[in-house]
Amino acid sequence: MNPPDRPIDREQSWADLRRLLVLYLPYRKWMFWGALAAFATVLANVALMATSGWFIAQMALVGLAGAAMNYFTPAAFIRAMAIARTGGRYLERLITHEATFRVLQELRVWFYQRLEPLAPARLAELRSADLSSRILSDIDALNHLYLRVLVPVGVAVAAGAVIVAAQALYSGRVALASLLFLLLAGIAVPALAFRMGQPAGRRLVDLRAALRSAAVDGLQGLGELRVYGGTERQAERIAALTDDMIIAQRRLSDASGWSQGLLGLLANLAMWTALLLAVPLVASGGITPAQLPMLALFVLAGFEAVLPLPLALQMLGETLAAARRVFAVIDARPQVDEPPDLPEPRWTTPEIAIAGLRLRYPGRDDTVRPWAIDGLDLHLRPGERVALVGPSGAGKSTVVQVLLRFWDYQHGSVRVGGHDLRDWPGDALRRHVAVVSQDTYLFNTTIRDNLLLARPDAPDADLVAACRAAQLHDFVASLPDGYDTWVGEAGMRLSGGQARRVAIARALLRNAPVLILDEPTEGLDARTERELLHDIGRLMEGRTVLLITHRLAALPAAVDRVVVMESGRAVEAGTPDDLLRREGGAFRALSQAL
């Protein structure tokens, strides 16, 4: 589905612009010096053109009259302005791009710092490709505000004022006419371009994000698309988005073409108007004949100050659209609201006590969703291994999300480590909990770096010991680059069993007193599952363990107690053997169904 056109909210656009300017304030000195270099470059170019016009005309008049003149001074001034223009352009590029990259670095850090507290609850509504687009493309678009908008506008105002003031020294009427045309070119034409291009610019930002999401989805799900015959439909969707992007880009090009044509027309009209106003001054002796072409070129060259403005306002539309997408993410309130100065309590015991827990996920458009957890009671004593089982949708994974402080609950109480769960800062709590999940995510970096996520300061000896315990070291040692082997995007260079062993080694490296295993063998073949369960058995030793699984056959040897969940409640609990012998029990029915 193509993104719809959105109405333009001017008040919201101004608010977004003000927020962006606040983000730029730490680099205002760099921005000022960059704008000053651009200002000096424009003035040097205008002075070069005007002086050249006077010098050529004066030399011709002197030659006709057979008189002599000092041409060394104006020639030296022309050379100085040419050098100043070249040097100024170089300094402008150097300083403005340095400022741009500094701002870009700050924007990325700023965005991530506000994004991280939203994970994973508030980010679940965003697809990975869309989130990547906001981090990369939209943040890059915010960068245009300084280089493509603020600098051109500031230079146009300052340079335009200086140019008109200098023209007024020769003729007030010429200066007024030049000012009129500059205002038309600097305000009316950019406003027209902005009006023509803003809807297309905003739509282009949305279409880029949609196209990136469609392309990533198509590549990542290519196997499934081929199996279910959806490749042609996905290709048609991408083609439709591409066509819409071309239409939006064509509209932007039309707006740019019209604005550049109007600027050229106004510049030439201004030059001819200046000539018509200046010719009588030559006849009356108000100016010299050589100053006539000088004023004409002076007026024409002055339009360099306003030439970038239509593109600047066009880029402003895209920038504000990107800002709206970025702010929409960071303005979301974290699902778990923690006071910034929440003290970390002292961990006393690896015990988990849940009483009367109720949690409901938020619905959309004020809809009320059913309770995901509805009155759950669950107690894990220190060192106890408990399996949480039940049909899909029973609320098992939601319990994990609560224990990790990813989702907050509405009713009941949860105690972890001897304290109420809400007394724990999320990061502090997660230092005491190791997780091996069914979705073992590996970053596109080395095996070593993926392991060190658990404990960045871990020495190599601990790293190797954890991998040996997870039956991973021999495999890693056989690789040409060993622990410095890159795993590829999402660990694609590793098999499913190898990726899970990396997760186990990472959990061992953390050495946390509480271990949560969320479907650790999901999607693995029987042999790999048996080997992995054997390794997980070692991981469980001496820890309080919560195991969530659909694989019930191995539970009697793996856990001390089983809790069966249905519709967010614990409906049955006991040892695996006792529950299997219970006639009409939920666990026995679940085992028979599987």
C-alpha positions as CSV (number, residue, x, y, z in Angstrom):
1,M,0.0,0.0,0.0
2,N,1.4,3.3,-1.0
3,P,1.8,6.0,1.6
4,P,-1.0,8.6,1.4
5,D,-0.4,12.3,0.9
6,R,-0.6,14.1,4.3
7,P,-2.1,17.5,4.9
8,I,0.5,20.2,5.6
9,D,0.4,21.5,9.2
10,R,2.2,24.8,9.2
11,E,2.2,25.2,13.0
12,Q,3.6,21.7,13.3
13,S,6.2,22.5,10.7
14,W,7.3,25.6,12.6
15,A,7.5,23.6,15.8
16,D,9.6,20.9,14.1
17,L,11.9,23.6,12.7
18,R,12.4,25.2,16.1
19,R,13.3,21.8,17.5
20,L,15.9,21.2,14.8
21,L,17.4,24.6,15.4
22,V,17.9,23.7,19.1
23,L,19.7,20.6,18.1
24,Y,22.1,22.7,15.9
25,L,23.0,25.1,18.7
26,P,26.1,23.3,20.0
27,Y,27.7,23.8,16.6
28,R,26.7,27.4,16.1
29,K,30.3,28.6,15.9
30,W,31.2,26.2,13.1
31,M,28.0,27.1,11.4
32,F,28.7,30.8,11.7
33,W,32.2,30.5,10.2
34,G,30.9,28.4,7.4
35,A,28.2,30.9,6.6
36,L,30.8,33.8,6.8
37,A,33.0,32.0,4.3
38,A,30.0,31.6,1.9
39,F,29.1,35.3,2.4
40,A,32.6,36.4,1.6
41,T,32.6,34.2,-1.5
42,V,29.4,35.7,-2.9
43,L,30.7,39.3,-2.3
44,A,34.1,38.4,-3.9
45,N,32.3,37.1,-7.0
46,V,30.0,40.1,-7.3
47,A,32.9,42.5,-6.8
48,L,34.9,40.6,-9.5
49,M,32.1,40.9,-12.0
50,A,31.4,44.5,-11.3
51,T,35.0,45.6,-11.4
52,S,35.7,43.6,-14.5
53,G,32.8,45.3,-16.3
54,W,34.2,48.7,-15.3
55,F,37.8,47.8,-16.2
56,I,37.1,46.5,-19.6
57,A,34.9,49.5,-20.5
58,Q,37.4,52.0,-19.1
59,M,40.3,50.4,-21.0
60,A,38.3,50.6,-24.2
61,L,37.4,54.3,-23.6
62,V,41.0,55.1,-22.7
63,G,42.2,53.3,-25.9
64,L,39.8,55.3,-28.1
65,A,40.9,58.5,-26.5
66,G,44.6,57.7,-26.7
67,A,45.0,58.5,-23.0
68,A,46.9,56.7,-20.2
69,M,45.6,55.2,-17.0
70,N,46.8,53.2,-14.0
71,Y,45.6,49.7,-14.8
72,F,47.8,47.9,-12.3
73,T,45.6,48.7,-9.3
74,P,42.3,47.5,-10.8
75,A,44.0,44.5,-12.4
76,A,45.5,43.6,-9.0
77,F,42.1,44.0,-7.3
78,I,40.5,41.8,-10.0
79,R,43.1,39.1,-9.3
80,A,42.6,39.5,-5.6
81,M,38.9,39.0,-5.9
82,A,39.4,35.9,-8.2
83,I,41.7,34.4,-5.6
84,A,39.3,35.4,-2.8
85,R,36.5,33.7,-4.6
86,T,38.4,30.5,-5.1
87,G,39.8,30.5,-1.6
88,G,36.5,31.4,-0.1
89,R,34.7,28.6,-2.0
90,Y,37.3,26.1,-0.7
91,L,37.0,27.4,2.9
92,E,33.2,27.4,2.6
93,R,33.2,23.7,1.5
94,L,35.8,22.8,4.2
95,I,34.0,24.5,7.1
96,T,30.4,23.8,6.2
97,H,31.1,20.1,5.5
98,E,33.0,19.9,8.8
99,A,30.0,21.5,10.6
100,T,27.7,19.2,8.7
101,F,29.5,16.0,9.7
102,R,29.7,17.1,13.3
103,V,26.0,17.8,13.4
104,L,25.3,14.5,11.7
105,Q,27.4,12.7,14.4
106,E,25.5,14.5,17.1
107,L,22.1,13.8,15.5
108,R,22.8,10.0,15.2
109,V,23.9,9.8,18.9
110,W,21.0,12.0,20.0
111,F,18.5,9.8,18.1
112,Y,19.9,6.6,19.4
113,Q,19.9,7.8,23.0
114,R,16.2,8.5,22.7
115,L,15.5,5.3,20.7
116,E,17.2,2.9,23.1
117,P,14.7,3.3,26.0
118,L,11.8,2.6,23.6
119,A,13.0,-0.9,22.8
120,P,11.5,-3.3,22.4
121,A,7.9,-2.5,23.3
122,R,7.5,0.9,21.5
123,L,9.6,-0.2,18.5
124,A,7.5,-3.3,17.9
125,E,5.1,-1.3,15.8
126,L,8.0,-0.3,13.4
127,R,9.4,-2.7,10.8
128,S,13.2,-3.0,10.9
129,A,13.6,-1.5,7.4
130,D,11.4,1.5,8.3
131,L,13.4,2.0,11.5
132,S,16.6,1.7,9.6
133,S,15.3,4.3,7.1
134,R,14.6,6.8,10.0
135,I,18.1,6.2,11.4
136,L,19.9,6.6,8.1
137,S,18.0,8.5,5.4
138,D,15.9,10.7,7.6
139,I,18.8,11.7,9.9
140,D,20.8,12.5,6.7
141,A,17.9,14.6,5.5
142,L,17.9,16.6,8.8
143,N,21.5,17.4,7.9
144,H,20.3,19.4,4.9
145,L,18.9,22.1,7.1
146,Y,22.2,23.7,7.7
147,L,24.0,23.3,4.4
148,R,21.1,23.6,2.1
149,V,18.7,25.9,4.0
150,L,20.3,28.0,6.7
151,V,23.5,29.0,4.9
152,P,21.8,30.0,1.6
153,V,19.1,32.0,3.4
154,G,21.5,33.7,5.8
155,V,23.9,34.6,3.0
156,A,21.1,35.8,0.7
157,V,19.9,38.3,3.4
158,A,23.3,39.6,4.4
159,A,24.9,39.7,1.0
160,G,21.7,41.2,-0.6
161,A,21.7,44.0,1.9
162,V,25.4,44.8,1.2
163,I,25.0,44.6,-2.5
164,V,22.0,47.0,-2.6
165,A,23.8,49.4,-0.2
166,A,26.8,49.4,-2.5
167,Q,24.6,50.0,-5.6
168,A,23.0,53.0,-3.8
169,L,26.4,54.7,-3.7
170,Y,26.1,55.1,-7.5
171,S,22.3,55.4,-8.0
172,G,19.5,55.2,-5.6
173,R,17.0,54.4,-8.3
174,V,19.1,51.5,-9.6
175,A,19.5,50.2,-6.1
176,L,15.7,50.4,-5.5
177,A,15.0,48.5,-8.7
178,S,17.6,45.9,-7.9
179,L,16.1,45.5,-4.4
180,L,12.6,45.0,-5.9
181,F,13.8,42.3,-8.3
182,L,15.9,40.7,-5.6
183,L,12.9,40.5,-3.3
184,L,10.9,38.9,-6.1
185,A,13.6,36.4,-6.8
186,G,14.4,35.8,-3.1
187,I,10.9,35.6,-1.7
188,A,8.2,35.2,-4.3
189,V,10.0,32.6,-6.5
190,P,11.2,30.4,-3.5
191,A,7.7,30.6,-2.0
192,L,6.2,29.4,-5.3
193,A,8.8,26.6,-5.5
194,F,8.1,25.7,-1.9
195,R,4.4,25.6,-2.6
196,M,4.9,23.5,-5.7
197,G,7.5,21.2,-4.2
198,Q,6.5,20.6,-0.6
199,P,3.8,18.0,-1.1
200,A,6.0,16.1,-3.5
201,G,9.0,16.4,-1.1
202,R,7.0,15.1,1.8
203,R,5.6,12.2,-0.3
204,L,9.1,11.4,-1.6
205,V,10.3,10.9,1.9
206,D,7.5,8.5,2.7
207,L,7.9,6.7,-0.6
208,R,11.7,6.2,0.0
209,A,10.9,4.6,3.3
210,A,8.2,2.4,1.9
211,L,10.4,1.3,-1.0
212,R,13.3,0.5,1.3
213,S,10.9,-1.6,3.5
214,A,9.5,-3.4,0.5
215,A,12.9,-4.1,-0.9
216,V,14.3,-5.4,2.4
217,D,11.1,-7.5,3.0
218,G,11.5,-9.0,-0.5
219,L,15.1,-9.9,0.0
220,Q,14.7,-11.3,3.5
221,G,11.6,-13.2,2.7
222,L,12.6,-14.3,-0.8
223,G,12.4,-18.0,0.1
224,E,8.9,-17.8,1.5
225,L,7.8,-15.6,-1.5
226,R,9.0,-18.3,-3.9
227,V,7.3,-21.1,-2.0
228,Y,4.0,-19.3,-1.9
229,G,4.2,-17.8,-5.3
230,G,4.4,-14.2,-4.1
231,T,7.5,-13.0,-5.9
232,E,5.5,-11.4,-8.8
233,R,3.2,-9.6,-6.4
234,Q,6.1,-8.3,-4.4
235,A,7.9,-7.2,-7.6
236,E,4.7,-5.4,-8.7
237,R,4.5,-3.6,-5.4
238,I,8.2,-2.4,-5.7
239,A,7.5,-1.3,-9.3
240,A,4.5,0.7,-8.2
241,L,6.4,2.4,-5.5
242,T,9.2,3.2,-7.9
243,D,6.8,4.7,-10.4
244,D,5.3,6.9,-7.6
245,M,8.8,8.0,-6.7
246,I,9.5,8.9,-10.3
247,I,6.3,11.0,-10.4
248,A,7.2,12.8,-7.1
249,Q,10.8,13.4,-8.4
250,R,9.4,14.8,-11.7
251,R,7.2,17.2,-9.7
252,L,10.2,18.4,-7.8
253,S,12.1,18.8,-11.0
254,D,9.3,20.8,-12.5
255,A,9.3,23.1,-9.5
256,S,13.0,23.5,-9.7
257,G,12.9,24.1,-13.5
258,W,10.2,26.8,-13.1
259,S,12.0,28.5,-10.3
260,Q,15.4,28.6,-12.2
261,G,13.7,29.9,-15.3
262,L,11.9,32.7,-13.3
263,L,15.2,33.5,-11.6
264,G,17.0,33.9,-14.9
265,L,14.1,36.0,-16.2
266,L,14.2,38.3,-13.2
267,A,18.0,38.7,-13.3
268,N,17.9,39.8,-16.9
269,L,15.0,42.1,-16.3
270,A,16.8,43.6,-13.4
271,M,19.9,44.2,-15.6
272,W,18.0,45.8,-18.4
273,T,16.0,48.0,-15.9
274,A,19.3,49.1,-14.4
275,L,20.6,50.0,-17.8
276,L,17.5,52.0,-18.6
277,L,17.8,53.9,-15.3
278,A,21.5,54.4,-15.6
279,V,21.7,55.7,-19.2
280,P,20.2,59.1,-18.3
281,L,22.8,59.4,-15.5
282,V,25.6,59.0,-18.0
283,A,24.1,61.8,-20.1
284,S,23.7,64.1,-17.1
285,G,27.2,63.3,-15.7
286,G,25.9,61.5,-12.6
287,I,28.1,58.5,-13.5
288,T,30.9,58.0,-15.9
289,P,30.4,55.9,-19.1
290,A,32.6,53.1,-17.8
291,Q,30.3,52.8,-14.7
292,L,27.3,52.0,-16.9
293,P,28.4,48.4,-17.7
294,M,29.7,48.1,-14.2
295,L,26.2,48.8,-12.7
296,A,24.6,46.4,-15.2
297,L,27.0,43.5,-14.3
298,F,26.8,44.6,-10.6
299,V,23.0,44.1,-10.6
300,L,23.2,40.8,-12.6
301,A,25.9,39.3,-10.4
302,G,24.0,40.3,-7.3
303,F,21.5,37.5,-8.1
304,E,24.0,34.9,-7.1
305,A,23.0,35.6,-3.6
306,V,19.4,34.5,-4.1
307,L,19.9,31.7,-6.7
308,P,20.1,28.9,-4.1
309,L,16.9,30.0,-2.3
310,P,14.3,28.0,-4.3
311,L,16.3,24.8,-3.8
312,A,16.7,25.7,-0.2
313,L,13.0,25.9,0.5
314,Q,12.4,22.8,-1.6
315,M,15.0,21.0,0.6
316,L,13.2,22.5,3.7
317,G,10.1,20.6,2.8
318,E,11.9,17.3,2.6
319,T,13.8,18.1,5.8
320,L,10.6,18.9,7.7
321,A,9.0,15.7,6.4
322,A,12.0,13.7,7.6
323,A,12.0,15.5,11.0
324,R,8.3,14.6,11.4
325,R,9.2,10.9,11.0
326,V,12.1,11.1,13.4
327,F,10.2,13.1,16.0
328,A,7.3,10.6,15.7
329,V,9.6,7.9,17.0
330,I,11.5,9.8,19.8
331,D,8.3,11.5,21.1
332,A,6.9,8.1,22.0
333,R,6.8,7.5,25.7
334,P,8.7,4.4,26.9
335,Q,6.4,1.7,27.9
336,V,8.2,1.3,31.2
337,D,8.5,4.7,32.7
338,E,11.6,4.8,35.0
339,P,12.7,7.9,37.0
340,P,16.1,9.0,35.8
341,D,17.5,8.9,39.3
342,L,16.1,5.6,40.3
343,P,18.7,4.0,42.7
344,E,19.8,0.4,42.1
345,P,18.8,-1.9,45.0
346,R,21.1,-4.6,46.3
347,W,20.6,-8.0,44.8
348,T,19.9,-10.4,47.7
349,T,18.5,-13.7,46.3
350,P,17.9,-15.2,42.9
351,E,14.2,-15.6,43.6
352,I,11.2,-14.7,41.5
353,A,7.8,-14.2,43.0
354,I,4.8,-13.3,40.9
355,A,1.3,-12.7,42.5
356,G,-1.9,-11.8,40.8
357,L,-0.1,-10.4,37.7
358,R,-2.3,-8.8,35.1
359,L,-1.1,-7.2,31.9
360,R,-3.0,-5.9,28.9
361,Y,-1.3,-4.7,25.7
362,P,-2.4,-1.3,24.5
363,G,-4.8,-1.4,21.6
364,R,-5.0,0.9,18.6
365,D,-7.6,3.6,18.1
366,D,-8.7,3.3,21.8
367,T,-9.7,-0.3,21.4
368,V,-9.5,-2.5,24.5
369,R,-7.5,-5.7,24.1
370,P,-8.0,-8.8,26.3
371,W,-5.7,-9.5,29.2
372,A,-2.5,-11.1,28.0
373,I,-1.8,-12.2,31.5
374,D,-4.8,-12.5,33.8
375,G,-4.1,-13.2,37.5
376,L,-0.9,-15.2,37.2
377,D,0.8,-16.6,40.3
378,L,4.3,-18.0,39.8
379,H,7.1,-18.6,42.4
380,L,10.7,-19.7,41.5
381,R,12.8,-20.5,44.5
382,P,16.5,-19.9,44.4
383,G,18.2,-22.5,42.2
384,E,14.9,-24.0,41.1
385,R,14.3,-24.9,37.5
386,V,10.8,-24.2,36.3
387,A,9.3,-24.8,32.9
388,L,6.5,-22.6,31.7
389,V,4.4,-24.4,29.0
390,G,1.1,-23.9,27.2
391,P,-0.4,-23.3,23.8
392,S,0.6,-20.3,21.6
393,G,-0.9,-17.1,22.9
394,A,-1.1,-18.3,26.5
395,G,1.1,-15.4,27.7
396,K,4.4,-17.3,28.3
397,S,6.6,-14.8,26.4
398,T,4.7,-11.9,27.9
399,V,6.0,-13.1,31.4
400,V,9.5,-12.9,30.0
401,Q,8.9,-9.3,28.8
402,V,7.6,-8.3,32.2
403,L,10.6,-9.9,34.1
404,L,13.1,-8.1,31.8
405,R,11.3,-4.7,32.3
406,F,10.3,-4.4,28.7
407,W,6.6,-4.1,29.4
408,D,4.9,-2.8,32.5
409,Y,2.0,-4.5,34.1
410,Q,-1.3,-3.0,35.3
411,H,-2.1,-5.1,38.4
412,G,-0.4,-7.5,40.8
413,S,3.1,-7.7,42.1
414,V,6.5,-9.0,40.9
415,R,9.6,-9.5,43.1
416,V,13.0,-10.3,41.7
417,G,16.2,-10.4,43.6
418,G,14.5,-9.6,46.9
419,H,12.9,-6.4,45.7
420,D,9.8,-5.2,43.9
421,L,10.4,-5.3,40.1
422,R,9.5,-1.6,39.8
423,D,12.3,-0.7,42.2
424,W,14.8,-1.9,39.7
425,P,16.3,0.2,36.9
426,G,15.9,-1.8,33.7
427,D,19.6,-1.9,32.9
428,A,20.6,-2.9,36.4
429,L,18.0,-5.7,36.6
430,R,19.1,-7.1,33.2
431,R,22.7,-7.4,34.5
432,H,21.5,-10.1,36.8
433,V,19.5,-12.0,34.2
434,A,20.8,-14.0,31.3
435,V,18.5,-14.8,28.3
436,V,18.7,-17.3,25.6
437,S,15.7,-16.6,23.3
438,Q,14.3,-18.3,20.2
439,D,15.3,-15.3,18.1
440,T,19.0,-15.3,18.7
441,Y,20.1,-12.1,17.1
442,L,23.7,-11.8,16.0
443,F,25.2,-8.5,14.8
444,N,27.1,-8.3,11.5
445,T,30.5,-8.3,13.3
446,T,32.9,-10.9,14.7
447,I,32.0,-13.9,16.9
448,R,34.2,-12.2,19.6
449,D,32.2,-8.9,19.5
450,N,28.9,-10.8,19.6
451,L,30.0,-12.6,22.7
452,L,31.4,-9.5,24.4
453,L,27.9,-7.9,24.3
454,A,27.3,-9.9,27.5
455,R,30.4,-8.6,29.3
456,P,32.5,-6.1,27.3
457,D,35.4,-6.3,29.8
458,A,35.6,-10.1,29.8
459,P,39.2,-11.5,29.3
460,D,39.9,-14.0,26.5
461,A,40.2,-16.8,29.0
462,D,36.6,-16.3,30.2
463,L,35.5,-16.1,26.5
464,V,37.1,-19.4,25.7
465,A,35.8,-21.0,28.8
466,A,32.2,-20.0,28.0
467,C,32.6,-21.3,24.4
468,R,34.0,-24.6,25.6
469,A,31.0,-25.0,28.0
470,A,28.7,-24.3,25.1
471,Q,30.5,-26.8,22.9
472,L,31.4,-24.0,20.5
473,H,35.2,-23.5,20.9
474,D,36.3,-26.4,18.7
475,F,34.2,-25.1,15.8
476,V,35.5,-21.5,16.3
477,A,39.1,-22.7,16.5
478,S,38.7,-24.5,13.2
479,L,37.8,-21.3,11.4
480,P,40.7,-19.4,9.6
481,D,40.0,-16.2,11.6
482,G,38.9,-17.9,14.8
483,Y,37.0,-15.6,17.1
484,D,37.6,-12.8,14.7
485,T,35.4,-14.5,12.1
486,W,32.5,-12.3,10.8
487,V,29.1,-14.0,11.2
488,G,27.3,-12.0,8.5
489,E,24.0,-10.1,8.8
490,A,21.8,-11.7,11.5
491,G,24.4,-14.5,11.8
492,M,23.7,-15.9,8.3
493,R,27.1,-17.5,8.0
494,L,26.3,-19.8,11.0
495,S,23.9,-22.6,11.2
496,G,20.9,-22.5,13.5
497,G,22.6,-24.7,16.1
498,Q,25.8,-22.7,16.0
499,A,23.9,-19.4,16.4
500,R,22.1,-20.8,19.5
501,R,25.5,-22.0,20.9
502,V,26.8,-18.4,20.5
503,A,23.7,-17.3,22.6
504,I,24.5,-20.0,25.2
505,A,28.1,-18.9,25.4
506,R,27.0,-15.3,25.7
507,A,24.7,-16.3,28.6
508,L,27.5,-18.2,30.3
509,L,29.8,-15.2,29.9
510,R,27.3,-13.0,31.7
511,N,27.3,-15.5,34.6
512,A,24.0,-14.2,35.8
513,P,22.1,-15.8,38.8
514,V,18.8,-15.9,36.9
515,L,18.5,-17.6,33.5
516,I,15.6,-17.3,31.1
517,L,15.3,-19.7,28.2
518,D,12.6,-18.7,25.7
519,E,12.1,-21.5,23.2
520,P,15.9,-22.1,22.9
521,T,15.5,-25.1,20.5
522,E,12.7,-23.7,18.3
523,G,13.3,-24.6,14.6
524,L,16.2,-27.0,15.2
525,D,16.4,-30.6,14.0
526,A,16.1,-33.4,16.5
527,R,19.9,-34.1,16.7
528,T,20.8,-30.5,17.1
529,E,18.1,-30.1,19.7
530,R,19.4,-33.0,21.8
531,E,22.9,-31.7,21.7
532,L,21.7,-28.2,22.6
533,L,19.6,-29.3,25.4
534,H,22.6,-31.1,26.8
535,D,24.6,-27.9,26.7
536,I,21.7,-25.9,28.2
537,G,21.7,-28.4,31.1
538,R,25.2,-27.3,31.9
539,L,24.1,-23.7,31.7
540,M,21.3,-24.3,34.2
541,E,23.5,-25.6,37.0
542,G,23.5,-23.4,40.1
543,R,21.0,-20.9,38.6
544,T,17.3,-20.0,39.0
545,V,15.9,-21.0,35.6
546,L,12.7,-20.2,33.8
547,L,12.3,-22.4,30.7
548,I,9.7,-21.7,28.1
549,T,9.3,-24.4,25.5
550,H,6.9,-26.4,23.3
551,R,9.3,-29.4,23.4
552,L,7.9,-31.4,26.3
553,A,9.8,-34.7,25.9
554,A,13.0,-33.5,27.6
555,L,11.3,-31.8,30.5
556,P,11.5,-34.6,33.1
557,A,15.3,-34.5,33.0
558,A,15.7,-30.8,32.5
559,V,13.4,-29.1,35.1
560,D,12.2,-29.5,38.7
561,R,8.6,-28.3,38.1
562,V,6.2,-27.4,35.3
563,V,3.6,-24.7,35.2
564,V,1.0,-24.9,32.5
565,M,-0.5,-21.6,31.3
566,E,-3.8,-21.1,29.4
567,S,-5.3,-17.7,28.6
568,G,-2.8,-15.8,30.8
569,R,-3.4,-18.0,33.9
570,A,-1.5,-20.8,35.5
571,V,-4.0,-23.7,35.4
572,E,-1.7,-26.6,36.5
573,A,1.6,-27.0,38.3
574,G,3.7,-29.9,39.5
575,T,6.7,-32.2,38.6
576,P,6.7,-33.4,35.0
577,D,6.1,-37.0,35.9
578,D,3.2,-36.2,38.2
579,L,1.5,-34.1,35.6
580,L,1.9,-36.7,32.9
581,R,0.1,-39.3,35.1
582,R,-2.7,-36.9,35.9
583,E,-5.9,-38.0,34.1
584,G,-7.5,-35.1,32.2
585,G,-4.8,-32.7,33.1
586,A,-3.7,-29.8,30.9
587,F,-0.1,-30.9,30.7
588,R,-1.0,-34.5,29.7
589,A,-3.4,-33.1,27.0
590,L,-0.7,-30.8,25.7
591,S,1.8,-33.6,25.6
592,Q,-0.6,-35.8,23.6
593,A,-1.5,-33.0,21.2
594,L,2.2,-32.5,20.4
